[in-house]
Amino acid sequence: MTTNQTFKPSEGKREEFRKYLEKNGIMDALTKVLVNLYEEVDKPENALEYILDKLSIQAGQETQKQLIARLDEANLHIKSLEEELEKLKVEPAMLPEDEAAPIAVEEVKEEAVAAEALPEPAEDQGPPPENE
């Protein structure tokens, strides 16, 4: 990251930004995290990750490690469901022909019942009679 050494914001803009940071609790949060990092006996190898995790906790959000754990758990669940789906796709093919046929017949029956449940369209009876 390069910085322009000739650019110096006005004192008014600096003060306005400082007030913004204080108003939104950013100065306090950063100060607490940096003090905690300073007071750590065993300094973390990745200071940035430490700061991100601590700020996440202060903001009431999950840390990076928690998010990764949830993602891994969700991916395992997806894999399990995909395997189950493949198993279900293969099962009818593994059944003997005489056992697989009733399944198809049951599906046709269910479709027929569903079609009967639908209301039939009204028949066209011509224009209504005129009252004189």
KEMARMAR-649708 format. One record per residue: residue in three letters; residue number from 1; x, y, z of N, C-alpha, C in turn. Coordinates in steps of 0.001 Angstrom, whole numbers, plus 524288, in hexadecimal, padded with zeros to 5 digits. Each point is the difference from the previous one (the first is absolute). Layout:
! KEMARMAR-649708
 residuo num  n_c1  n_c2  n_c3 ca_c1 ca_c2 ca_c3  c_c1  c_c2  c_c3
     Ala NUM     X     Y     Z     X     Y     Z     X     Y     Z
...
END
This chain:
! KEMARMAR-649708
 residuo num  n_c1  n_c2  n_c3 ca_c1 ca_c2 ca_c3  c_c1  c_c2  c_c3
     Met   1 80351 7FB6F 80000 7FCAF 80491 80000 8037E 804CF 80000
     Thr   2 7FF39 80356 7FC56 8031F 804BF 7FFAF 7FCD4 80486 8021D
     Thr   3 802B5 80392 8026E 7FD5E 8049F 8020C 80263 804CB 7FD8D
     Asn   4 7FCD5 803D5 7FF4B 801C1 804E5 7FDCC 801F3 80361 80485
     Gln   5 80516 800EB 8003C 80250 802EE 8044E 7FE95 805C6 7FFC5
     Thr   6 7FE5F 801F0 7FB6D 7FEC1 80588 7FF9F 7FA6C 80123 801CD
     Phe   7 7FCA7 7FBEE 8003E 7FA97 800D1 801AA 7FFBB 8001D 805E4
     Lys   8 7FE06 80438 80217 7FF39 8006F 805A0 7FA8D 8023E 800D6
     Pro   9 7FC7B 7FCC6 8022F 7FAB7 801F1 800CF 7FFFF 8048E 803D7
     Ser  10 7FC4A 80353 7FF55 7FFB0 80485 80375 7FECA 7FE31 80584
     Glu  11 8016C 80349 803BA 7FF23 7FEB0 8057E 7FA35 7FF4B 80116
     Gly  12 7FCB0 802EB 7FD62 7FA58 7FF93 800C0 7FDF6 7FAB9 7FE3E
     Lys  13 801FD 7FE1D 7FBA1 7FE46 7FAE0 7FE13 801DE 7FBA8 80392
     Arg  14 804A4 8007E 8020D 80209 7FC1A 803AD 7FC99 7FFC6 804DD
     Glu  15 7FEBA 8048D 80207 7FCCA 80044 804B9 7FA90 7FDC4 7FEF9
     Glu  16 7FDCC 80133 7FB7A 7FAD9 7FDF8 7FE8D 8001B 7FA05 7FFA4
     Phe  17 80429 7FDE5 7FDC0 80079 7FA54 7FF7F 800C0 7FD7E 80557
     Arg  18 80327 80264 80352 800DC 7FDF4 80546 7FAE2 7FFCA 80301
     Lys  19 7FCC9 80415 7FF94 7FAEC 80015 8029B 7FC70 7FBB4 7FDE7
     Tyr  20 80037 7FF32 7FAE4 7FCED 7FBD4 7FD88 80187 7FAAD 8024A
     Leu  21 80521 7FF04 80062 801E6 7FB0A 8021F 7FE5F 7FF57 805B8
     Glu  22 80060 80421 80303 7FE77 7FFB8 80586 7FA22 7FF2D 80090
     Lys  23 7FCF6 802CD 7FCE3 7FA4A 7FFA8 80049 7FE1C 7FA70 7FEE8
     Asn  24 80289 7FD57 7FC66 7FE66 7FABD 7FE7B 802BB 7FBAE 80318
     Gly  25 802FC 80168 803F9 80272 7FC21 8036C 804C3 7FD52 7FDAD
     Ile  26 801E0 80206 7FBB4 80464 7FD7B 7FD5F 8050C 800DB 80308
     Met  27 800BF 804B2 80201 804C6 8011D 802F5 8005E 7FC80 804D2
     Asp  28 7FBAF 7FF6F 802D7 80001 7FCAB 804A7 8011B 7FA51 7FE94
     Ala  29 7FD68 7FE15 7FBE1 800B0 7FA8D 7FE6B 805AC 7FEF8 7FE67
     Leu  30 8022C 8036D 7FCCB 8056C 7FF51 7FE52 803CC 80065 80496
     Thr  31 7FEFE 803AB 80374 80366 800A2 8048B 7FFF0 7FB16 80359
     Lys  32 7FB4D 7FDE3 8010D 7FF97 7FB41 80332 802DD 7FB71 7FD86
     Val  33 7FF4F 7FF58 7FAE8 80281 7FB9D 7FD50 805EC 800A3 80014
     Leu  34 801D8 804B3 7FEF8 805A7 800DC 7FFFD 80253 7FF64 80571
     Val  35 7FD32 801B2 803FC 801DE 7FF41 80563 80035 7FA2F 80142
     Asn  36 7FBEE 7FD0C 7FE73 80004 7FA57 800EB 8049E 7FD68 7FD44
     Leu  37 8010B 80191 7FB38 8046D 7FDD8 7FD1C 80523 8015B 802BA
     Tyr  38 80082 804BE 801E1 804B5 801B4 802C4 800D7 7FCD4 804F9
     Glu  39 7FBB1 7FED7 802BB 8005A 7FD3E 80501 80089 7FA18 7FF6B
     Glu  40 7FF5C 7FDF1 7FB4E 8009F 7FA5D 7FF1E 80594 7FE6B 80149
     Val  41 80086 7FBFD 8033A 80532 7FE0F 8014C 80249 7FD44 7FB35
     Asp  42 7FCF3 7FC79 7FDC2 801AF 7FD4F 7FB3E 7FD7B 802B9 7FB5D
     Lys  43 8030A 80317 7FD56 7FDF4 802EF 7FB86 7FE5F 7FC3B 7FBAD
     Pro  44 7FB74 800EA 7FDA3 7FE33 7FC96 7FBC2 80385 80095 7FB33
     Glu  45 80060 7FBB8 7FD03 80330 8002A 7FB47 7FDA4 803B2 7FBFE
     Asn  46 7FAC9 80001 7FF9E 7FD54 8034F 7FC37 7FD03 8043D 802FB
     Ala  47 80275 8047B 80095 7FDA5 80444 80305 7FB08 8020A 7FD68
     Leu  48 7FFE7 80023 7FAE0 7FB62 801F2 7FD3B 7FB4D 7FC78 80100
     Glu  49 800D0 7FAD6 7FFD2 7FBC4 7FC50 8011E 7FE1E 800B2 805A0
     Tyr  50 80395 800C8 8038E 7FEA8 800EE 8057C 7FC7F 804CE 8007B
     Ile  51 80190 80437 7FD6B 7FCFE 804DC 8003A 7FA9C 7FF41 7FD98
     Leu  52 7FFBE 7FD5B 7FB78 7FAFA 7FF09 7FD71 7FC58 7FCD2 8037A
     Asp  53 80224 7FBE9 80269 7FCC9 7FCB4 80367 7FDF8 80314 804B1
     Lys  54 8035A 8030C 80262 7FE58 80305 80497 7FBF4 80425 7FE8B
     Leu  55 800C4 80285 7FB8A 7FC24 803DE 7FE45 7FACE 7FD62 7FEAA
     Ser  56 8003B 7FB50 7FDB8 7FB37 7FD1F 7FECC 7FCFE 7FEBF 804F6
     Ile  57 802C7 7FE5B 803F4 7FD80 7FEBB 80500 7FD7E 804E4 80250
     Gln  58 802C5 8045F 7FFDC 7FDDD 804E1 8021D 7FB33 801CF 7FCF3
     Ala  59 7FFEC 7FEE3 7FAE6 7FB99 8019D 7FCC0 7FB7F 7FC1E 80054
     Gly  60 800CA 7FBC6 802F9 7FBE1 7FC23 8008F 7FF81 7FC7F 7FB3F
     Gln  61 80432 7FF70 7FD1E 7FFFA 7FCB4 7FB5B 80378 7FB41 800EF
     Glu  62 7FF85 7FC3E 7FC79 8032D 7FB54 8007B 80598 8011C 7FE36
     Thr  63 803A2 7FD42 8026B 80574 8009B 7FE7C 800F8 7FCF0 7FAFD
     Gln  64 8047A 800E4 7FDBE 8016F 7FD53 7FB2D 8002A 7FA17 800E8
     Lys  65 80211 7FE51 80467 80048 7FA63 8012D 7FA8E 7FDAC 80080
     Gln  66 7FC66 802D5 80278 7FAA5 7FE19 8008F 7FD56 7FF94 7FAAF
     Leu  67 800D1 803DC 7FCAE 7FDAC 7FFE0 7FAC7 80227 7FB78 7FCC4
     Ile  68 80511 7FF0F 80066 80262 7FBAE 7FD21 7FDDD 7FACC 801FA
     Ala  69 7FF60 7FF83 80526 7FDDA 7FB2F 80237 7FA6A 7FF16 7FE15
     Arg  70 7FCCF 80428 7FFEA 7FA9F 7FF7B 7FE0D 7FFEE 7FE8C 7FA3E
     Leu  71 8037A 80244 7FCF8 80054 7FECD 7FA6F 8018E 7FA49 7FF2B
     Asp  72 803DD 7FE2D 802EF 801A3 7FA8A 7FF95 7FB8A 7FC51 80162
     Glu  73 7FD25 80149 8041A 7FB88 7FCD0 801A2 7FBCC 7FFEC 7FBC2
     Ala  74 7FEE5 8046D 7FDB4 7FC14 8004F 7FBDC 801C6 7FCE9 7FB36
     Asn  75 80501 80050 7FEAF 80200 7FD15 7FB87 7FFA0 7FA19 800E0
     Leu  76 80105 7FE36 804D0 7FF69 7FA78 8013D 7FA4E 7FE51 7FF78
     His  77 7FC77 80349 801CA 7FA6A 7FED3 7FF9F 7FE54 7FFB4 7FA43
     Ile  78 801DF 80396 7FCE0 7FEC4 7FFFB 7FA62 80209 7FAFF 7FD79
     Lys  79 804CB 7FE89 80142 80243 7FB3A 7FDD1 7FCC4 7FB3C 80194
     Ser  80 7FE5E 7FFCF 804D5 7FCC9 7FBB5 801E4 7FAD4 7FFBB 7FD09
     Leu  81 7FD8C 80480 7FF38 7FB10 80028 7FD20 800AF 7FE76 7FA47
     Glu  82 80454 801A1 7FDA6 8010E 7FE88 7FA96 800BD 7FA1E 7FF7A
     Glu  83 802C9 7FDA6 803CF 800C7 7FA55 7FFE9 7FACB 7FD2D 800A3
     Glu  84 7FCB6 801EC 8037E 7FADB 7FDA8 800CD 7FCAF 80072 7FB0C
     Leu  85 80048 80471 7FD68 7FD13 800CA 7FB2F 801CF 7FC28 7FBCD
     Glu  86 80515 7FF68 7FF72 80214 7FC4F 7FC22 7FE47 7FA6B 8014C
     Lys  87 7FFFB 7FEC1 80501 7FE51 7FACC 801AF 7FA4A 7FF1A 7FE85
     Leu  88 7FCCB 803EE 800CE 7FA78 7FF82 7FEB6 7FF1F 7FFAD 7FA21
     Lys  89 80341 80288 7FCFF 7FF94 7FFB3 7FA50 8016B 7FA90 7FE09
     Val  90 803B3 7FD6F 80285 801EA 7FAED 7FE59 7FC68 7FB9C 801E2
     Glu  91 7FD72 80093 80482 7FCD5 7FBD8 8024F 7FBE9 7FDB1 7FC52
     Pro  92 7FCB5 8030B 7FD55 7FC1E 7FD9F 7FC96 80275 7FCA6 7FBB9
     Ala  93 80488 80159 7FE24 80296 7FCF6 7FBF5 801FA 7FAD7 8022F
     Met  94 8010F 7FFC9 80507 80200 7FB48 8026F 7FBA4 7FC21 80139
     Leu  95 7FB1B 801B8 8003A 7FBA6 7FC8F 8012C 7FEDB 7FC7C 7FB5A
     Pro  96 7FE21 7FB4C 80111 7FE47 7FCB7 7FBA1 7FB8E 802B4 7FD24
     Glu  97 7FF58 7FEAD 7FB05 7FC36 802B3 7FCAD 7FA77 7FFB8 8022B
     Asp  98 7FE82 7FB82 80235 7FAAF 7FF6E 80202 7FF11 80343 804E5
     Glu  99 8042E 8016E 802F0 7FF60 80350 80499 80034 805C5 7FE92
     Ala 100 802C7 80165 7FBE3 8007A 80574 7FE66 7FAF8 801E7 7FD83
     Ala 101 7FD27 7FC8D 7FD71 7FB39 80185 7FD4A 7FBDD 8023A 803AB
     Pro 102 7FF03 7FDA3 804A6 7FBFF 80245 8036D 80127 8059E 8018B
     Ile 103 804F7 80165 80066 80155 8055D 80161 7FE0E 803AB 7FBBF
     Ala 104 800F9 7FE93 7FB1E 7FE54 80348 7FBA0 7FA0C 8003C 7FFC6
     Val 105 7FD62 7FBAF 8010F 7FA4C 7FFE4 7FFF1 7FDDC 80394 8043E
     Glu 106 80257 7FFE0 8049D 7FE44 8035E 8044A 8009A 805C2 7FE8C
     Glu 107 80453 80156 7FD5D 800D4 8056E 7FE65 7FBCC 801B5 7FC2A
     Val 108 7FE8C 7FC93 7FC55 7FBF6 80149 7FC2B 7FAC3 800BE 802BF
     Lys 109 7FEDE 7FC93 803D3 7FB18 80078 802EF 7FFC5 80534 802DE
     Glu 110 80450 80186 8027F 8001B 804F2 802D9 7FF25 8049C 7FC59
     Glu 111 80249 7FFD8 7FB64 7FF3C 80433 7FC36 7FA53 80042 7FE3C
     Ala 112 7FD97 7FB72 7FF41 7FA8B 7FFD7 7FE50 7FC72 8023F 80434
     Val 113 80100 7FEA2 804E9 7FCDC 80209 80453 8009D 805E6 80052
     Ala 114 804C4 801EA 7FF50 800F7 805A1 80030 7FD21 802BD 7FB90
     Ala 115 7FFE1 7FDA8 7FB72 7FD4E 8025D 7FB88 7FA25 80025 800DF
     Glu 116 7FDD4 7FBFE 80295 7FA5D 7FFE3 80113 7FE7B 80425 803F9
     Ala 117 80396 8016E 8035F 7FECD 803D8 80405 7FF7D 8057D 7FDCD
     Leu 118 80207 800E5 7FB50 7FFA8 80528 7FD9D 7FA77 800E6 7FDF5
     Pro 119 7FDD3 804A9 800A7 7FACC 80114 7FDEE 8002D 80027 7FA11
     Glu 120 7FBE4 7FDF9 7FDAF 7FFBE 7FFF8 7FA4D 7FE4B 80558 7FE1C
     Pro 121 801D8 801A3 7FB5E 7FE70 8051D 7FE00 7FA2D 7FFF2 7FEAE
     Ala 122 7FD71 8046B 800D8 7FA64 80070 7FEEE 7FF17 7FF9A 7FA25
     Glu 123 7FBCD 7FD3E 7FE9C 7FEBD 7FF6A 7FA7B 7FD85 80503 7FE17
     Asp 124 800EC 80140 7FB1B 7FDD9 804AF 7FDAD 7FA3E 7FEFA 7FEB6
     Gln 125 7FC87 802D1 8029D 7FA60 7FF37 7FF37 7FDA1 80465 7FCD0
     Gly 126 8031D 80304 7FD73 7FE01 80441 7FCCF 7FF11 804C9 80353
     Pro 127 7FDF3 80446 7FD95 7FF14 804D0 802ED 7FB5B 7FF52 803B7
     Pro 128 7FFF0 802E5 8044D 7FBAC 7FF96 803B0 7FAF1 801FA 7FD78
     Pro 129 7FB84 7FDD9 80187 7FB09 801BE 7FDB1 7FEF4 8059A 80175
     Glu 130 7FDA2 802BD 7FC56 7FEC8 8058A 800E9 7FAB6 8006A 802A6
     Asn 131 7FF9F 8038B 803B3 7FB06 800FE 802A5 7FD75 804C0 7FD7E
     Glu 132 7FB29 7FF3D 7FE2C 7FD4D 80460 7FD6E 7FC4B 80295 80396
END
